[in-house]
Amino acid sequence: MAGTMRAIVVAEPGGIEKLVVKDVPLPKVRPGWVRIRVKAFGVNESEVTTRKGLSSPDVTLPRVPGIECVGVVDEAPAGSGLRPGLQVATMMGGMGRSFDGAYAQYTVVPVGQVIPFESDLPWEILGALPEMTQTAYGSLSTGLDLRPGQTLLIRGGTSTVGLTAAAMAKDLGATVLSTTRRPERRETLRDVGVDHPIVDDGEIARTVREIFPDGVDAALELVGSQALHDTLRSVRVHGTVCFTGALSDAWTIRDFSPLGHIPNGVRLTAYGGAASDLPADVFDHQLRAIAEGCLKVSVAKVYQGLESVGEAQTDLEAGVTPGKYVVVLG
């Protein structure tokens, strides 16, 4: 029917059954916003959190979830530099949280969080990239200022951001150590170029220092605050730890003491960015590196159509396969 589209709407918190596919009005383009025909999107933990009603107060229901997507411009305001048919990526910035997101045939987002690109890569690969590329790049650049030849520890290495950060760090010329709690996933880490896979039993600082006695130059913390103290002890004097994620849902430290938690001379930063933090030329470099086989994208599974999102979220929660879960729309 003209003027409508198919979308997933979460009207109230709950289980997978709350992901309801229905006809909704086609979103209108307002000044400063662009309408994108969605071709593919990644399925993320934050969308599971939204569906369960556990997100921050800025997330209101009913809501079309989805914090990222790739697609083509359907309609854009004059002077935006975006033309219909142009390939674009978008992510974050309130998408799927404070305004309707990517679990739909079309989505409308601010022009400032749209990244144009040109690529012959399939949509299932492109759909895996926006959020994890932005987060990994921002963590390595803004958070850690990682340089060629340095050593990097990734705590939470089989997460999508961890796998992407490892591949990007290797492309930069770093030596990478990365952790997994499951010994059988060490090969997954080696597949993306990790030099030293480490099985994480809760304390890894001693293992890291057996490899690099002075500690590593940089560390990316993705597990959470309960692992942070140990991660800090893995880093050399004047090295840097960037806190980016909390796979364990542990975001805060009770009775935090800087003198007690941060070793002498070790720097602690954080990163939580948006689409504007991923320059178009950096995204283009990643696309070319993937196309040339120099950079590997870890896709766990590809799904077809909005009706498959429930299955994708179920698989994501089960965590059977590391990598990105991607939904492709026709």
C-alpha positions in Angstrom: 0.0 0.0 0.0 1.3 3.4 -1.0 2.6 5.5 1.9 3.3 2.5 4.2 6.2 0.1 4.8 7.0 -3.0 6.8 8.8 -2.6 10.1 9.4 -4.3 13.4 7.8 -2.4 16.2 8.4 -3.2 19.9 5.4 -1.8 21.7 6.2 -3.2 25.2 9.1 -5.0 26.8 9.4 -8.7 26.7 10.6 -11.8 24.8 11.2 -12.5 21.1 7.4 -12.4 20.5 7.5 -8.6 21.2 9.3 -8.1 17.8 6.2 -7.6 15.8 6.4 -7.1 12.0 3.6 -4.8 10.8 2.7 -2.1 8.3 3.5 1.4 9.5 3.5 4.8 7.8 6.4 5.5 5.5 8.6 8.0 7.5 8.6 11.5 6.1 11.8 13.5 5.3 12.0 16.6 7.4 14.7 19.4 7.1 18.2 18.1 7.9 17.2 14.4 7.7 17.5 11.8 4.9 15.4 8.8 4.1 17.3 5.6 3.5 16.0 2.4 1.8 17.4 -0.2 4.1 19.3 -3.0 2.4 20.9 -4.7 5.4 21.6 -4.2 9.1 23.5 -5.8 12.0 21.7 -7.2 15.0 23.2 -5.9 18.2 23.1 -6.5 22.0 21.7 -3.0 22.5 18.7 -3.9 20.5 18.1 -7.0 22.6 18.3 -4.7 25.7 15.8 -2.3 24.1 13.4 -5.2 23.4 13.7 -6.4 27.0 13.0 -2.8 28.3 16.4 -2.6 30.0 17.8 0.4 28.1 18.4 3.8 29.5 15.4 6.2 30.1 15.9 7.9 26.8 14.6 4.8 25.0 10.9 5.0 24.8 8.3 2.5 23.4 6.7 1.9 21.0 9.9 1.9 18.9 11.4 0.5 15.7 14.7 -0.8 17.0 18.0 -1.0 15.0 21.1 1.1 15.7 22.8 0.7 12.3 22.2 -0.1 8.7 23.4 0.2 5.1 21.3 1.0 2.1 20.6 3.6 -0.6 19.3 7.2 -0.3 15.6 7.3 -1.1 15.1 11.1 -0.5 17.3 13.8 0.9 17.0 17.5 1.5 18.4 19.9 -1.1 22.0 20.9 -0.4 22.8 17.8 1.6 25.1 16.4 -1.1 23.2 13.1 -1.0 21.4 11.9 -4.1 18.8 9.2 -4.5 20.5 5.8 -5.1 23.7 6.7 -3.4 25.1 3.9 -1.1 25.2 5.0 2.5 25.9 3.7 6.0 24.5 5.1 9.3 24.7 4.2 12.9 24.1 5.3 16.5 23.2 8.9 17.4 19.9 7.8 19.0 18.9 5.6 16.1 16.6 2.9 17.2 16.5 4.4 20.7 15.3 8.0 20.8 14.0 7.8 17.2 13.0 4.9 15.0 15.8 2.8 13.6 16.8 0.2 11.0 14.5 -2.8 11.6 12.4 -1.5 8.7 12.3 -1.1 4.9 13.0 2.6 5.3 14.5 4.7 8.0 15.0 8.5 8.4 18.2 9.8 10.1 20.0 13.1 10.5 22.2 14.0 7.5 25.2 14.4 9.8 25.2 10.7 10.7 25.2 9.4 7.1 28.4 8.1 5.5 28.3 7.8 1.7 30.4 5.1 0.0 30.8 3.1 -3.2 31.4 -0.6 -3.1 30.7 -3.8 -4.9 30.8 -5.8 -1.7 27.6 -7.8 -1.0 25.0 -6.3 1.3 25.5 -9.0 3.9 29.1 -7.9 4.3 28.4 -4.2 4.2 25.6 -4.7 6.7 28.0 -6.1 9.3 30.3 -3.0 9.2 28.9 0.3 10.4 28.6 0.0 14.2 31.6 -2.3 14.8 33.8 -0.4 12.4 33.0 2.9 14.0 33.5 1.6 17.6 36.7 -0.3 16.8 38.2 2.6 14.8 37.3 5.2 17.4 38.7 3.1 20.2 42.0 2.5 18.5 42.4 6.1 17.3 40.7 8.5 19.7 40.8 6.1 22.7 44.3 4.7 22.3 46.1 6.7 19.6 47.5 3.3 18.5 50.7 3.5 16.3 52.4 1.0 14.0 54.7 -1.3 15.8 53.0 -1.0 19.1 51.5 -3.9 21.1 47.8 -4.0 21.8 45.8 -6.2 24.2 42.1 -6.7 23.4 40.1 -7.9 26.4 36.9 -9.5 25.0 38.4 -10.5 21.7 35.7 -12.6 20.1 33.1 -9.9 20.3 32.3 -8.2 17.0 34.2 -5.0 18.1 37.1 -7.1 19.4 37.4 -9.1 16.1 37.2 -5.9 14.1 39.7 -4.0 16.3 42.2 -6.9 15.9 41.9 -6.9 12.1 42.2 -3.1 12.0 45.2 -3.1 14.4 47.0 -5.7 12.3 46.3 -3.7 9.2 47.9 -0.7 11.0 51.0 -2.8 11.8 50.5 -3.5 15.5 51.2 -6.7 17.4 47.9 -8.0 18.9 47.1 -10.0 22.0 43.5 -10.9 22.4 41.4 -12.8 24.9 38.6 -15.4 24.9 37.1 -17.3 27.7 36.6 -20.4 25.5 39.8 -22.3 24.5 38.2 -23.6 21.3 37.9 -20.0 20.0 41.6 -19.3 19.9 41.5 -20.3 16.2 38.9 -17.6 15.6 41.3 -15.0 17.0 44.2 -16.4 14.9 41.9 -16.2 11.8 41.7 -12.4 12.1 45.5 -12.1 12.6 45.9 -12.1 16.4 49.5 -12.9 17.3 48.9 -14.1 20.8 45.5 -15.6 21.7 45.0 -15.8 25.5 42.4 -17.8 27.3 40.8 -15.5 29.9 40.3 -17.1 33.3 39.6 -13.8 35.0 43.2 -12.8 35.5 45.5 -12.4 32.5 48.0 -9.7 33.6 50.6 -12.4 34.5 50.2 -14.1 31.1 50.5 -10.9 29.2 53.7 -10.0 31.1 55.2 -13.4 30.3 54.9 -12.4 26.7 55.9 -8.7 27.2 57.6 -8.3 30.6 57.2 -4.5 30.6 53.5 -4.7 29.7 51.8 -3.8 26.4 51.6 -0.4 24.9 47.8 -0.3 24.8 44.7 -2.2 25.9 41.1 -2.2 24.7 38.7 -3.1 27.5 35.5 -4.7 26.2 34.6 -7.1 29.1 33.7 -4.5 31.7 34.6 -2.9 35.0 35.3 -6.1 36.9 38.1 -6.9 34.4 39.5 -3.4 34.3 41.9 -3.6 37.2 43.6 -6.7 35.8 43.7 -5.1 32.3 45.4 -2.0 33.7 48.0 -4.2 35.3 48.8 -5.6 31.9 49.9 -2.2 30.5 53.4 -0.6 30.6 54.2 2.7 32.3 52.8 5.5 30.1 50.7 3.0 28.2 47.0 3.5 27.8 43.8 1.5 28.5 40.6 2.5 26.7 37.3 1.4 28.3 34.8 1.0 25.4 32.5 -1.9 26.3 31.0 -4.0 29.0 30.1 -7.4 27.6 29.5 -8.5 31.2 27.1 -5.5 31.8 29.4 -4.3 34.5 29.8 -0.6 33.7 30.6 0.9 37.1 33.1 0.2 39.9 31.8 0.5 43.5 34.1 2.5 45.8 36.4 3.3 43.0 39.8 4.5 44.2 42.1 6.0 41.5 45.2 5.3 43.6 44.1 1.7 44.3 42.8 0.8 40.8 45.2 2.6 38.4 48.8 1.5 38.4 51.5 4.3 38.5 51.9 6.0 35.2 49.2 4.0 33.3 46.6 6.1 31.4 42.9 5.3 31.4 40.6 6.7 28.8 37.1 5.8 27.4 35.4 5.8 24.1 31.7 6.0 23.1 31.3 7.6 19.7 28.9 8.2 16.8 28.8 8.1 13.1 30.5 11.5 12.8 33.6 9.9 14.5 34.1 7.5 11.5 35.6 9.6 8.6 34.3 8.6 5.1 37.9 8.0 3.9 38.6 5.6 6.8 35.4 3.7 6.0 36.4 3.6 2.3 39.8 2.2 3.3 38.2 -0.6 5.2 35.9 -1.4 2.3 38.9 -1.6 -0.1 40.9 -3.7 2.3 38.0 -6.1 2.6 37.5 -6.3 -1.1 41.2 -6.9 -1.6 41.3 -9.7 1.0 43.5 -7.7 3.3 40.9 -7.4 6.1 38.6 -10.1 7.2 35.0 -9.5 8.3 33.7 -11.9 10.9 30.0 -12.6 10.0 28.4 -15.2 12.2 25.3 -15.8 10.1 23.1 -14.0 7.5 19.3 -13.9 7.7 16.7 -12.9 5.1 13.9 -10.5 5.8 12.4 -8.8 8.8 10.6 -12.0 9.9 14.0 -13.5 10.6 15.1 -10.9 13.2 13.7 -12.9 16.1 15.8 -15.9 15.1 18.8 -13.6 14.8 18.3 -12.1 18.3 17.9 -15.6 19.7 21.1 -16.7 18.1 22.9 -13.6 19.3 21.8 -14.2 22.9 22.9 -17.8 22.6 26.4 -16.7 21.4 27.0 -20.0 19.6 29.0 -18.4 16.8 31.4 -15.4 17.2 30.9 -12.6 14.7 28.2 -10.3 13.4 24.6 -11.4 12.8 23.3 -9.7 9.7 19.8 -9.3 8.3 19.4 -8.6 4.5 16.2 -7.1 3.1 15.0 -7.7 -0.4 
